[in-house]
Amino acid sequence: MLVVVAWLVLLAGVTFGQQALGGVYSDDFSLPGTPAQQGASLLQAHLPAAGGQTGQLVFTVGSGSLAGKSNAIEQSVAGVRHLPHVLSASDLLAAATTAPGGRIAYATVHFSVNPQTLGSAYVRTVDQAVAPARAAGVSVSYGGQLGVAAQPKSKDTRSEEIGIAAALIVLLVGFGSVYAAGLPIISALAGALAGLGLLGMLATATMFATVSPTLAIMMGLGVGIDYALFLTTRHRQLVMDGAEPADAAGRALATSGQAVLIAASTVVIALLGLYASGITFIGKLGLAAGLTVAVAALGAVTIVPALLGLAGRNVDRLRVRRRPAAEASAEHAGWQDYAERIGSHPWRYLSAGTAVLAVLAIPFFSMQVGHVDAGANPASYTSKQAYDAISAGFGPGANGPLTVVAQLRPGTTAAEQQSLASALGSALAATPDVASVTPVQATPDGAVLYATVQPRTDPQASATDQLMNTLQDQVLPATLAKAGATGYVTGSLAGQLQFTGQVSNRLPVIIVVVIAAAFMLLLLTFRSPVLAVKAALLNLLSIGAAYGVVVAVFQ
């Protein structure tokens, strides 16, 4: 009972701590050493008003033109321009930001910080600033980082509820008693919720991605149920064999409890292996999930024995079938026969199993890694509405502009600067898959040239990715090298594409690190190189097969 009370106090404490501290989740990350990060830093240093995080204010009317409502729109843009954390907001109703027909226009807003980190209260201040336009009958939607910040924070727990209900049904069928089936659910929920509370408290000290809580609760519930099953199954069999319930709980913890801790350690190491990507943003996803896995394992080795001890011999009182299942019984003779048959012909089954996994892994080698943009959001999201409006008014590539930044060599004369700007503009405009290029301009100090390139294709298209690589690897070096200048392709889309490319390139390294770490853990635990090598090879085959199936189904 003391253990149960301690866990109730822990759950109350972390829940209160999470709410009191108010941790924030955000998809704000940097990619040190990449052209996108170098270009952004360069632009931020020489032209702060054009740096930082960007968002769009998208203005639309169902009929007529925005020209008649220009005063209200300009008043709204001016209101946003004077908000805290806003570096600049572009002028509206110019040729470059008003679509043909005059029904759609947008203003680009530059923020000193990611709007996601400022919370929903900041979005409400933006709503107040654009109220004049809305009062004039203009629809206002938000794109870019501002659109992400304005997305509703989902509190829908239906997926978790469905998962728990499905797990309960499976456990009822497997165990055959209500208490034994509910115990793993209770333990997993306690561990997952405690881990989620700790993650929320940790999010006040360091930034985690918005998907972190979902990933954490998913992993916590999954492994929590699994670990509780180890202990419950062993305990029930010991009780059926005549052991006293308290003694059975202790013996189950001494045997299956060790398996739980080894399994949890392996999973945590694998998740922390995401740091091998070289991207802290990705590594923190592993840290978030690993935290809940560790807490779920702690819950399994404390809550489960406590609840089993409290139940005594009444663990099977509420039965749903005549003979509840335990660790081993005559009901599982079929599995024993299966194992003996495999053991009689090990090489035959090993070859067949390896061949099946190898075939399933084949699609993995054609995997295409991409990113998801606002175009995939629900129609009710303001970010989706802004995305569709910009696509309709300015073309699909307008939702993913690329910013080109060129750092000039010291001592560049005004004439050289003008000549290089002209050459750069012509080279950018002549590049295939470029829809338009803004005039190449110089920063006030004359040290940097910059321009915006609009692709012909949407942000998720492979042609857009190829265009960014062409600009970075071919067009900029060929145009700038003779003048001693260095060029970078930056912007939100460039950062996303380079992020995706870096993750894809580091994927083999991540797999090797995870398998090597698991190998060392198993080697130290079992002191058997054969077992460790076997586990490592099986991991490699199963990972390849899993990725292959994912690619075959979704790609």
C-alpha positions as CSV (number, residue, x, y, z in Angstrom):
1,M,0.0,0.0,0.0
2,L,2.9,2.3,0.8
3,V,4.2,2.0,-2.8
4,V,0.7,2.8,-4.3
5,V,0.4,5.9,-2.1
6,A,3.9,7.0,-3.0
7,W,3.0,6.8,-6.7
8,L,-0.2,8.7,-6.2
9,V,1.8,11.5,-4.5
10,L,4.4,11.4,-7.3
11,L,1.7,11.7,-10.0
12,A,0.0,14.6,-8.2
13,G,3.4,16.3,-7.7
14,V,4.6,16.1,-11.4
15,T,1.1,17.1,-12.6
16,F,1.1,20.2,-10.4
17,G,4.7,21.0,-11.3
18,Q,4.1,20.7,-15.0
19,Q,1.1,23.1,-14.8
20,A,2.9,25.5,-12.5
21,L,6.1,25.7,-14.5
22,G,4.3,25.8,-17.9
23,G,6.8,24.1,-20.2
24,V,6.4,25.1,-23.9
25,Y,6.9,22.7,-26.9
26,S,8.1,24.3,-30.1
27,D,9.6,23.2,-33.5
28,D,12.3,25.8,-33.3
29,F,15.7,24.4,-34.1
30,S,19.0,25.3,-35.7
31,L,21.4,23.5,-38.0
32,P,24.9,24.7,-37.2
33,G,27.3,24.6,-40.2
34,T,24.6,24.3,-42.8
35,P,24.2,26.9,-45.6
36,A,20.7,27.7,-44.3
37,Q,22.0,28.5,-40.8
38,Q,25.1,30.4,-42.1
39,G,22.9,32.5,-44.5
40,A,20.4,33.2,-41.8
41,S,23.0,34.3,-39.3
42,L,24.7,36.5,-42.0
43,L,21.4,38.2,-42.9
44,Q,20.5,38.6,-39.3
45,A,23.8,40.3,-38.6
46,H,23.7,42.8,-41.5
47,L,20.0,43.3,-41.9
48,P,18.2,42.4,-38.7
49,A,14.8,43.5,-40.0
50,A,14.9,40.7,-42.6
51,G,16.2,38.0,-40.2
52,G,14.6,35.9,-37.5
53,Q,11.6,33.7,-38.0
54,T,9.0,34.6,-40.7
55,G,5.3,34.5,-40.9
56,Q,2.7,35.8,-43.3
57,L,-0.5,37.8,-42.9
58,V,-2.7,36.7,-45.8
59,F,-5.7,38.9,-46.7
60,T,-8.5,37.7,-49.0
61,V,-11.9,38.8,-50.1
62,G,-14.5,36.6,-51.7
63,S,-15.4,39.1,-54.4
64,G,-14.3,42.5,-55.6
65,S,-10.8,43.8,-54.8
66,L,-8.7,44.5,-51.7
67,A,-7.9,48.0,-53.1
68,G,-11.1,49.4,-51.6
69,K,-10.1,48.2,-48.2
70,S,-6.5,49.3,-48.3
71,N,-6.8,51.6,-45.3
72,A,-8.1,48.9,-43.0
73,I,-5.4,46.5,-44.3
74,E,-2.6,48.9,-43.9
75,Q,-3.9,49.8,-40.4
76,S,-3.8,46.0,-39.5
77,V,-0.2,45.6,-40.9
78,A,0.9,48.7,-38.9
79,G,-0.6,47.3,-35.8
80,V,1.3,44.0,-36.2
81,R,4.5,46.0,-37.0
82,H,4.3,47.6,-33.6
83,L,3.8,44.3,-31.6
84,P,6.6,43.0,-29.3
85,H,9.1,40.6,-31.0
86,V,8.3,41.9,-34.5
87,L,11.3,43.1,-36.4
88,S,9.5,44.2,-39.5
89,A,6.3,43.7,-41.6
90,S,6.5,44.3,-45.4
91,D,4.3,46.9,-47.1
92,L,1.2,45.6,-48.7
93,L,-0.7,46.0,-52.0
94,A,2.5,46.2,-54.0
95,A,2.9,44.3,-57.2
96,A,5.0,41.5,-55.6
97,T,2.5,40.9,-52.8
98,T,-0.9,41.3,-54.5
99,A,-2.2,38.6,-56.8
100,P,-3.7,39.4,-60.2
101,G,-7.3,40.4,-59.7
102,G,-6.6,42.1,-56.4
103,R,-8.4,39.5,-54.2
104,I,-5.4,38.1,-52.4
105,A,-2.4,39.8,-50.8
106,Y,0.0,39.0,-48.1
107,A,2.5,40.7,-45.9
108,T,5.7,39.0,-44.6
109,V,6.4,39.5,-40.9
110,H,9.8,38.9,-39.3
111,F,10.0,37.9,-35.7
112,S,13.0,38.1,-33.4
113,V,11.9,34.8,-31.8
114,N,9.8,31.8,-33.0
115,P,6.1,32.8,-32.4
116,Q,5.5,29.3,-31.2
117,T,7.5,30.0,-28.1
118,L,5.3,33.0,-27.2
119,G,2.1,31.0,-26.5
120,S,-1.5,31.5,-27.5
121,A,-1.7,34.8,-25.7
122,Y,0.6,36.3,-28.3
123,V,-1.5,35.0,-31.2
124,R,-4.5,36.8,-29.6
125,T,-2.5,40.1,-29.7
126,V,-2.0,39.5,-33.4
127,D,-5.8,38.9,-33.8
128,Q,-6.4,42.2,-32.1
129,A,-3.9,44.0,-34.4
130,V,-5.6,42.7,-37.6
131,A,-9.1,43.4,-36.3
132,P,-9.6,46.5,-38.5
133,A,-9.2,44.3,-41.7
134,R,-11.6,41.7,-40.4
135,A,-14.1,44.4,-39.5
136,A,-13.9,45.7,-43.1
137,G,-14.9,42.2,-44.4
138,V,-11.4,40.9,-45.2
139,S,-10.5,37.4,-44.3
140,V,-7.1,37.2,-42.5
141,S,-5.1,34.0,-42.1
142,Y,-1.7,33.3,-40.9
143,G,1.1,31.5,-42.6
144,G,4.7,30.4,-41.8
145,Q,5.8,30.2,-38.2
146,L,2.9,32.4,-37.2
147,G,0.5,30.0,-38.7
148,V,2.0,27.1,-36.8
149,A,1.8,29.2,-33.6
150,A,-1.9,29.8,-34.3
151,Q,-2.8,26.1,-34.8
152,P,-5.2,24.8,-32.2
153,K,-3.4,22.8,-29.5
154,S,-5.0,19.4,-29.8
155,K,-6.4,17.8,-26.6
156,D,-8.0,15.0,-28.4
157,T,-7.1,11.8,-26.6
158,R,-9.2,9.4,-28.7
159,S,-6.2,7.6,-30.2
160,E,-4.9,6.9,-26.7
161,E,-8.3,5.8,-25.5
162,I,-8.8,3.5,-28.4
163,G,-5.3,2.0,-27.8
164,I,-6.0,1.4,-24.2
165,A,-9.4,-0.2,-24.9
166,A,-7.8,-2.5,-27.5
167,A,-5.0,-3.4,-25.1
168,L,-7.6,-4.2,-22.4
169,I,-9.6,-6.5,-24.7
170,V,-6.4,-8.4,-25.7
171,L,-5.3,-8.7,-22.1
172,L,-8.8,-9.9,-21.1
173,V,-8.7,-12.6,-23.7
174,G,-5.1,-13.5,-22.9
175,F,-5.2,-13.5,-19.1
176,G,-8.8,-14.4,-18.6
177,S,-9.4,-12.3,-15.5
178,V,-10.4,-8.6,-15.0
179,Y,-7.8,-7.8,-12.3
180,A,-4.9,-9.3,-14.1
181,A,-5.8,-7.6,-17.3
182,G,-6.3,-4.2,-15.7
183,L,-3.1,-4.3,-13.7
184,P,-0.8,-3.7,-16.7
185,I,-3.0,-0.9,-17.9
186,I,-2.9,0.8,-14.5
187,S,0.9,0.4,-14.2
188,A,1.5,1.7,-17.8
189,L,-0.8,4.7,-17.3
190,A,0.9,5.7,-14.0
191,G,4.3,5.4,-15.6
192,A,3.4,7.2,-18.8
193,L,1.6,10.1,-17.0
194,A,4.5,10.5,-14.6
195,G,7.0,10.6,-17.4
196,L,4.8,13.1,-19.3
197,G,4.7,15.3,-16.3
198,L,8.5,15.2,-15.9
199,L,8.9,16.0,-19.6
200,G,6.6,19.0,-19.2
201,M,8.8,20.2,-16.3
202,L,12.0,19.6,-18.2
203,A,10.5,21.6,-21.2
204,T,10.8,24.7,-19.1
205,A,14.6,24.4,-19.1
206,T,15.1,23.2,-22.7
207,M,13.0,23.2,-25.9
208,F,11.3,20.0,-27.1
209,A,9.5,19.5,-30.4
210,T,5.7,19.8,-30.4
211,V,5.4,16.1,-31.2
212,S,7.4,15.1,-28.1
213,P,4.4,14.6,-25.7
214,T,2.7,12.4,-28.3
215,L,5.8,10.3,-28.8
216,A,6.4,10.1,-25.1
217,I,2.9,8.9,-24.1
218,M,2.9,6.4,-27.0
219,M,6.2,4.8,-26.0
220,G,5.4,5.0,-22.3
221,L,2.1,3.2,-22.7
222,G,3.4,0.6,-25.1
223,V,6.5,-0.5,-23.1
224,G,4.7,0.0,-19.8
225,I,2.1,-2.6,-20.7
226,D,4.7,-4.9,-22.0
227,Y,6.9,-4.8,-18.9
228,A,3.9,-5.3,-16.6
229,L,3.0,-8.4,-18.6
230,F,6.4,-10.0,-17.8
231,L,5.9,-9.7,-14.1
232,T,2.2,-10.5,-14.0
233,T,2.5,-13.7,-16.1
234,R,5.5,-15.0,-14.0
235,H,3.7,-14.2,-10.7
236,R,0.5,-15.9,-11.6
237,Q,2.3,-19.1,-12.7
238,L,4.2,-19.1,-9.3
239,V,0.9,-18.8,-7.5
240,M,-0.7,-21.6,-9.5
241,D,2.3,-23.7,-8.6
242,G,1.6,-23.2,-4.9
243,A,3.8,-20.2,-3.9
244,E,2.5,-17.7,-1.4
245,P,1.4,-14.5,-3.2
246,A,3.9,-12.2,-1.4
247,D,6.7,-14.7,-2.1
248,A,5.6,-15.1,-5.7
249,A,5.6,-11.3,-6.3
250,G,9.2,-11.1,-4.9
251,R,10.4,-14.0,-7.0
252,A,8.7,-12.6,-10.1
253,L,10.5,-9.3,-9.5
254,A,13.9,-11.0,-9.0
255,T,13.6,-12.9,-12.3
256,S,11.3,-11.1,-14.8
257,G,12.1,-7.8,-13.1
258,Q,15.7,-8.1,-14.3
259,A,14.4,-8.7,-17.9
260,V,12.3,-5.6,-17.6
261,L,15.3,-3.4,-16.6
262,I,17.5,-4.9,-19.4
263,A,14.8,-4.3,-21.9
264,A,14.1,-0.8,-20.8
265,S,17.9,0.0,-20.8
266,T,18.1,-1.3,-24.4
267,V,15.1,0.8,-25.5
268,V,16.5,4.0,-23.8
269,I,19.9,3.5,-25.4
270,A,18.3,3.0,-28.8
271,L,16.3,6.2,-28.4
272,L,19.2,8.2,-27.2
273,G,21.0,7.0,-30.3
274,L,19.0,9.6,-32.2
275,Y,21.7,12.1,-31.0
276,A,23.9,10.4,-33.5
277,S,22.0,12.3,-36.2
278,G,24.1,15.3,-35.1
279,I,20.9,17.3,-34.7
280,T,19.9,18.2,-31.1
281,F,16.3,18.7,-32.2
282,I,16.1,15.0,-33.2
283,G,18.1,13.8,-30.2
284,K,15.6,15.5,-27.9
285,L,12.8,13.4,-29.4
286,G,14.7,10.3,-28.3
287,L,15.3,11.9,-24.9
288,A,11.6,12.7,-24.4
289,A,10.6,9.1,-25.3
290,G,13.5,7.6,-23.3
291,L,12.3,9.5,-20.2
292,T,8.9,8.0,-20.3
293,V,10.3,4.5,-21.0
294,A,12.5,4.7,-18.0
295,V,9.7,5.9,-15.8
296,A,7.4,3.2,-17.2
297,A,10.0,0.6,-16.3
298,L,10.3,2.0,-12.8
299,G,6.5,1.8,-12.5
300,A,6.4,-1.8,-13.6
301,V,9.0,-3.0,-11.0
302,T,7.3,-1.1,-8.2
303,I,3.5,-0.8,-8.9
304,V,3.0,-4.2,-10.3
305,P,4.5,-6.2,-7.4
306,A,2.6,-4.0,-5.0
307,L,-0.7,-4.5,-6.7
308,L,-0.1,-8.2,-7.0
309,G,0.7,-8.4,-3.3
310,L,-2.5,-6.5,-2.4
311,A,-4.5,-8.9,-4.6
312,G,-3.2,-12.0,-2.9
313,R,-5.0,-15.1,-4.3
314,N,-7.8,-13.0,-5.6
315,V,-6.0,-12.0,-8.8
316,D,-8.3,-14.4,-10.8
317,R,-11.5,-13.9,-8.9
318,L,-13.2,-11.9,-11.7
319,R,-12.7,-14.4,-14.5
320,V,-13.9,-14.2,-18.1
321,R,-12.9,-17.7,-19.0
322,R,-12.5,-21.0,-17.1
323,R,-8.7,-21.3,-17.1
324,P,-6.8,-18.0,-17.0
325,A,-3.5,-18.1,-18.8
326,A,-0.2,-17.9,-17.0
327,E,3.5,-18.3,-18.0
328,A,3.2,-21.9,-19.1
329,S,0.3,-24.4,-19.3
330,A,-1.1,-27.2,-21.5
331,E,-2.9,-24.5,-23.4
332,H,0.4,-23.5,-25.0
333,A,1.4,-26.9,-26.1
334,G,1.1,-25.8,-29.7
335,W,3.8,-23.1,-29.2
336,Q,6.0,-25.7,-27.5
337,D,5.6,-28.0,-30.5
338,Y,6.4,-25.2,-32.8
339,A,9.6,-24.3,-30.9
340,E,10.7,-28.0,-30.9
341,R,10.1,-28.3,-34.6
342,I,12.3,-25.2,-35.3
343,G,14.9,-26.5,-33.0
344,S,15.0,-29.8,-34.9
345,H,15.8,-28.0,-38.2
346,P,17.5,-24.7,-37.2
347,W,19.3,-24.0,-40.4
348,R,16.2,-24.6,-42.5
349,Y,14.1,-22.1,-40.5
350,L,16.9,-19.6,-40.1
351,S,17.4,-19.5,-43.9
352,A,13.7,-19.1,-44.5
353,G,13.2,-16.4,-41.9
354,T,16.3,-14.5,-43.1
355,A,15.0,-14.7,-46.7
356,V,11.6,-13.3,-45.7
357,L,13.1,-10.4,-43.8
358,A,15.5,-9.7,-46.6
359,V,12.7,-9.5,-49.1
360,L,10.7,-7.2,-46.9
361,A,13.7,-4.9,-46.5
362,I,14.1,-4.4,-50.3
363,P,11.8,-1.3,-50.5
364,F,14.0,0.4,-47.9
365,F,16.7,1.1,-50.5
366,S,14.2,3.3,-52.5
367,M,13.1,5.3,-49.5
368,Q,12.4,9.0,-50.1
369,V,12.6,11.2,-47.1
370,G,10.6,14.5,-47.2
371,H,8.9,17.0,-45.0
372,V,5.2,17.9,-44.4
373,D,4.2,21.5,-44.9
374,A,1.0,23.4,-44.1
375,G,-0.7,22.1,-47.2
376,A,-1.3,18.8,-45.4
377,N,-3.1,20.5,-42.4
378,P,-6.9,20.3,-41.9
379,A,-8.9,22.9,-43.8
380,S,-10.0,24.5,-40.5
381,Y,-6.4,25.5,-39.7
382,T,-5.4,29.1,-40.5
383,S,-2.1,27.9,-41.8
384,K,-3.9,25.7,-44.3
385,Q,-6.1,28.6,-45.4
386,A,-3.1,30.9,-45.8
387,Y,-1.2,28.1,-47.8
388,D,-4.1,27.6,-50.2
389,A,-4.7,31.3,-50.7
390,I,-1.0,32.0,-51.5
391,S,-0.9,29.0,-53.9
392,A,-4.0,30.2,-55.7
393,G,-2.8,33.8,-56.0
394,F,0.9,33.5,-56.5
395,G,1.6,29.9,-57.5
396,P,2.6,26.8,-55.5
397,G,6.2,27.9,-55.1
398,A,5.2,31.1,-53.2
399,N,4.7,29.0,-50.1
400,G,8.3,28.0,-50.1
401,P,10.5,30.9,-51.2
402,L,14.3,30.5,-51.1
403,T,16.5,33.4,-49.9
404,V,19.9,33.8,-51.5
405,V,22.6,35.5,-49.5
406,A,26.0,36.5,-50.8
407,Q,28.8,37.7,-48.6
408,L,31.1,40.1,-50.4
409,R,34.8,40.1,-49.9
410,P,36.1,43.1,-47.9
411,G,37.0,46.0,-50.1
412,T,34.5,45.4,-52.8
413,T,33.8,48.6,-54.7
414,A,30.3,50.0,-55.4
415,A,30.8,49.3,-59.1
416,E,31.9,45.7,-58.4
417,Q,28.9,45.3,-56.1
418,Q,26.5,46.5,-58.8
419,S,28.0,44.3,-61.5
420,L,27.9,41.2,-59.2
421,A,24.3,42.0,-58.3
422,S,23.3,42.1,-61.9
423,A,25.1,38.9,-62.7
424,L,23.6,37.1,-59.7
425,G,20.1,38.2,-60.7
426,S,20.5,37.0,-64.2
427,A,21.9,33.7,-63.1
428,L,19.1,33.1,-60.7
429,A,16.4,34.0,-63.2
430,A,17.9,31.6,-65.8
431,T,18.0,28.6,-63.4
432,P,15.4,25.9,-64.4
433,D,12.4,25.7,-62.1
434,V,12.7,29.3,-60.9
435,A,9.3,31.1,-61.3
436,S,10.5,34.6,-60.3
437,V,13.4,36.4,-58.6
438,T,13.2,39.7,-56.7
439,P,15.8,42.4,-57.5
440,V,19.2,41.7,-55.9
441,Q,19.7,44.2,-53.1
442,A,22.6,45.1,-50.8
443,T,22.4,45.5,-47.1
444,P,22.9,49.1,-45.8
445,D,26.5,48.4,-44.9
446,G,27.2,47.0,-48.5
447,A,28.6,43.8,-47.1
448,V,25.9,41.4,-48.2
449,L,23.7,40.9,-51.3
450,Y,20.3,39.2,-51.0
451,A,17.4,38.2,-53.1
452,T,14.3,36.0,-52.9
453,V,13.8,33.1,-55.4
454,Q,10.3,31.6,-55.9
455,P,10.3,28.0,-57.2
456,R,7.8,26.8,-59.8
457,T,6.9,23.8,-57.7
458,D,5.4,23.4,-54.2
459,P,7.6,23.0,-51.1
460,Q,7.2,19.2,-50.9
461,A,8.1,18.6,-54.5
462,S,11.4,16.8,-55.3
463,A,12.0,19.5,-57.9
464,T,12.1,22.2,-55.2
465,D,14.7,20.2,-53.3
466,Q,16.7,19.8,-56.5
467,L,16.5,23.5,-57.2
468,M,17.9,24.4,-53.7
469,N,20.8,22.0,-54.3
470,T,21.4,23.5,-57.8
471,L,21.5,27.0,-56.5
472,Q,23.8,26.1,-53.6
473,D,26.2,23.8,-55.4
474,Q,26.3,25.2,-58.9
475,V,24.7,28.6,-59.5
476,L,26.1,30.5,-56.5
477,P,29.7,29.2,-56.8
478,A,29.9,29.7,-60.5
479,T,28.6,33.3,-60.2
480,L,30.3,34.5,-57.1
481,A,33.7,32.6,-56.9
482,K,35.5,35.0,-59.3
483,A,34.5,38.0,-57.2
484,G,35.6,36.4,-54.0
485,A,32.1,36.2,-52.6
486,T,30.4,33.3,-50.8
487,G,26.8,32.4,-51.3
488,Y,24.2,30.6,-49.2
489,V,20.6,29.5,-49.8
490,T,18.6,30.1,-46.6
491,G,15.0,30.6,-45.4
492,S,12.5,28.4,-43.7
493,L,12.1,26.0,-46.6
494,A,15.9,25.7,-47.2
495,G,16.3,24.9,-43.5
496,Q,13.6,22.2,-43.7
497,L,15.1,20.6,-46.8
498,Q,18.6,20.7,-45.4
499,F,17.3,19.3,-42.1
500,T,15.7,16.4,-44.0
501,G,18.8,15.8,-46.1
502,Q,21.0,15.7,-43.0
503,V,18.7,13.2,-41.2
504,S,18.6,11.0,-44.3
505,N,22.4,11.0,-44.7
506,R,22.9,10.2,-41.0
507,L,20.3,7.4,-40.9
508,P,22.9,4.6,-41.4
509,V,25.1,6.1,-38.7
510,I,22.1,6.2,-36.3
511,I,21.3,2.5,-37.0
512,V,25.0,1.5,-36.5
513,V,25.2,3.4,-33.2
514,V,22.0,1.9,-31.8
515,I,23.0,-1.6,-32.8
516,A,26.5,-1.2,-31.4
517,A,25.2,0.2,-28.1
518,A,22.7,-2.6,-27.8
519,F,25.4,-5.1,-28.5
520,M,27.6,-3.7,-25.7
521,L,24.8,-3.7,-23.2
522,L,23.8,-7.3,-24.0
523,L,27.5,-8.4,-23.9
524,L,28.0,-6.8,-20.5
525,T,24.7,-8.3,-19.2
526,F,25.0,-11.9,-20.5
527,R,28.7,-12.2,-20.9
528,S,28.1,-14.0,-24.2
529,P,29.4,-12.7,-27.5
530,V,27.3,-15.2,-29.4
531,L,24.0,-13.9,-27.8
532,A,25.1,-10.3,-28.4
533,V,26.0,-10.8,-32.0
534,K,22.8,-12.7,-32.6
535,A,20.7,-9.9,-31.2
536,A,22.6,-7.3,-33.2
537,L,22.1,-9.1,-36.5
538,L,18.4,-9.7,-35.7
539,N,18.1,-6.0,-34.9
540,L,19.6,-5.1,-38.3
541,L,17.3,-7.5,-40.2
542,S,14.2,-6.4,-38.3
543,I,15.0,-2.7,-38.7
544,G,15.5,-3.2,-42.5
545,A,12.3,-5.2,-42.8
546,A,10.3,-2.6,-40.8
547,Y,11.5,0.3,-42.9
548,G,10.9,-1.7,-46.0
549,V,7.3,-2.4,-45.1
550,V,6.7,1.3,-44.2
551,V,8.1,2.4,-47.6
552,A,6.1,-0.2,-49.5
553,V,2.8,0.8,-47.7
554,F,3.1,4.6,-47.6
555,Q,5.5,5.4,-50.5
